[in-house]
Amino acid sequence: MQAQGDIDEGLRALVELADLAPDDVEIRLAIAGQMESHGRHDDAIAQLQAGYRAAVRRGLPAEPFEAMLERLG
């Protein structure tokens, strides 16, 4: 039970970090991958959507976000 709490707290900290750097698309992709691996698909999708918007806004490739969103359904 403690391990799950540590994971949840770690993921929350990563989201806070990403919110401080909203244009960092790589961190959003990494966080989404971690959330997916811990079964938090809705949270992963939210991170992918934020990363996709940032990538498009900055003129960066959005394909990694699209591929992972498609995989998560």
Secondary structure, DSSP 8 states (H G I E B T S, - for coil): -HHHHHHHHHHHHHHHHHHHSTT-HHHHHHHHHHHHHTT-HHHHHHHHHHHHHHHHHHT---HHHHHHHHHH-
